[in-house]
């Protein structure tokens, strides 16, 4: 979480929607849309610690997929 207080916004029955995950990149926060059971939504930013190789693996679906594409 980019802001610690955003952790408290997450509810047990939320649906999570990662916004623009296809644009996942180094030093770029990930936007997460929380869809609460009561119909309300909240957008929060997440930090990540992935390096460029791990991001390639993620985008390929796995490390093995990324390696077979090389």
C-alpha angles and dihedrals in degrees: 000000000000090000119035093217090061088070088069091058092066113099129198095245098042123130112222123217118186107212118221093350087162086071092057106148145157115287092003118120119234117235115224123193113207112207108198123206090243090063097256122123136204130193118215135173123236130201121220134194099207118135123217093268092051090049089053089051091049093050091048092050095246143006090260092054090050092049094050090053093058 
